């Protein structure tokens, strides 16, 4: 039984050149300037919720309407904020990230990178 070894495809792109290009650096900056601050804000919001639940149970048990208390409202707002951040990111990516990423991809596929 003979086995033929196929050589891996030759990578004709200079990925270091792509990575160091101004467009790619701009793309990374745009992504990081959105993701990192928003991640920090969300984690702070979540940590606040956890700390309030742990150290201020009487506040979290405060009735708002009927049997609905502050803790339940804050818990549901965690879901709302997650969906809002996701929608915000999708919109941001469509406007600020995807066009630049598409341009970089077209340059790479076109061989001009």
Secondary structure as a PSIPRED ss2 file (coil, helix, strand):
# PSIPRED VFORMAT (PSIPRED V4.0)

   1 X C   1.000  0.000  0.000
   2 X C   1.000  0.000  0.000
   3 X C   1.000  0.000  0.000
   4 X C   1.000  0.000  0.000
   5 X C   1.000  0.000  0.000
   6 X C   1.000  0.000  0.000
   7 X C   1.000  0.000  0.000
   8 X C   1.000  0.000  0.000
   9 X C   1.000  0.000  0.000
  10 X C   1.000  0.000  0.000
  11 X C   1.000  0.000  0.000
  12 X C   1.000  0.000  0.000
  13 X C   1.000  0.000  0.000
  14 X C   1.000  0.000  0.000
  15 X H   0.000  1.000  0.000
  16 X H   0.000  1.000  0.000
  17 X H   0.000  1.000  0.000
  18 X H   0.000  1.000  0.000
  19 X H   0.000  1.000  0.000
  20 X H   0.000  1.000  0.000
  21 X C   1.000  0.000  0.000
  22 X H   0.000  1.000  0.000
  23 X H   0.000  1.000  0.000
  24 X H   0.000  1.000  0.000
  25 X H   0.000  1.000  0.000
  26 X H   0.000  1.000  0.000
  27 X H   0.000  1.000  0.000
  28 X H   0.000  1.000  0.000
  29 X H   0.000  1.000  0.000
  30 X H   0.000  1.000  0.000
  31 X H   0.000  1.000  0.000
  32 X H   0.000  1.000  0.000
  33 X H   0.000  1.000  0.000
  34 X H   0.000  1.000  0.000
  35 X H   0.000  1.000  0.000
  36 X H   0.000  1.000  0.000
  37 X H   0.000  1.000  0.000
  38 X H   0.000  1.000  0.000
  39 X H   0.000  1.000  0.000
  40 X H   0.000  1.000  0.000
  41 X H   0.000  1.000  0.000
  42 X H   0.000  1.000  0.000
  43 X H   0.000  1.000  0.000
  44 X H   0.000  1.000  0.000
  45 X H   0.000  1.000  0.000
  46 X H   0.000  1.000  0.000
  47 X H   0.000  1.000  0.000
  48 X H   0.000  1.000  0.000
  49 X H   0.000  1.000  0.000
  50 X H   0.000  1.000  0.000
  51 X H   0.000  1.000  0.000
  52 X H   0.000  1.000  0.000
  53 X H   0.000  1.000  0.000
  54 X H   0.000  1.000  0.000
  55 X H   0.000  1.000  0.000
  56 X C   1.000  0.000  0.000
  57 X H   0.000  1.000  0.000
  58 X H   0.000  1.000  0.000
  59 X H   0.000  1.000  0.000
  60 X H   0.000  1.000  0.000
  61 X C   1.000  0.000  0.000
  62 X C   1.000  0.000  0.000
  63 X E   0.000  0.000  1.000
  64 X E   0.000  0.000  1.000
  65 X E   0.000  0.000  1.000
  66 X C   1.000  0.000  0.000
  67 X C   1.000  0.000  0.000
  68 X E   0.000  0.000  1.000
  69 X E   0.000  0.000  1.000
  70 X H   0.000  1.000  0.000
  71 X H   0.000  1.000  0.000
  72 X H   0.000  1.000  0.000
  73 X H   0.000  1.000  0.000
  74 X H   0.000  1.000  0.000
  75 X H   0.000  1.000  0.000
  76 X H   0.000  1.000  0.000
  77 X H   0.000  1.000  0.000
  78 X H   0.000  1.000  0.000
  79 X H   0.000  1.000  0.000
  80 X H   0.000  1.000  0.000
  81 X H   0.000  1.000  0.000
  82 X H   0.000  1.000  0.000
  83 X H   0.000  1.000  0.000
  84 X H   0.000  1.000  0.000
  85 X H   0.000  1.000  0.000
  86 X H   0.000  1.000  0.000
  87 X H   0.000  1.000  0.000
  88 X H   0.000  1.000  0.000
  89 X H   0.000  1.000  0.000
  90 X H   0.000  1.000  0.000
  91 X H   0.000  1.000  0.000
  92 X H   0.000  1.000  0.000
  93 X H   0.000  1.000  0.000
  94 X H   0.000  1.000  0.000
  95 X H   0.000  1.000  0.000
  96 X H   0.000  1.000  0.000
  97 X H   0.000  1.000  0.000
  98 X H   0.000  1.000  0.000
  99 X H   0.000  1.000  0.000
 100 X H   0.000  1.000  0.000
 101 X H   0.000  1.000  0.000
 102 X H   0.000  1.000  0.000
 103 X H   0.000  1.000  0.000
 104 X H   0.000  1.000  0.000
 105 X H   0.000  1.000  0.000
 106 X H   0.000  1.000  0.000
 107 X H   0.000  1.000  0.000
 108 X H   0.000  1.000  0.000
 109 X H   0.000  1.000  0.000
 110 X H   0.000  1.000  0.000
 111 X C   1.000  0.000  0.000
 112 X C   1.000  0.000  0.000
 113 X C   1.000  0.000  0.000
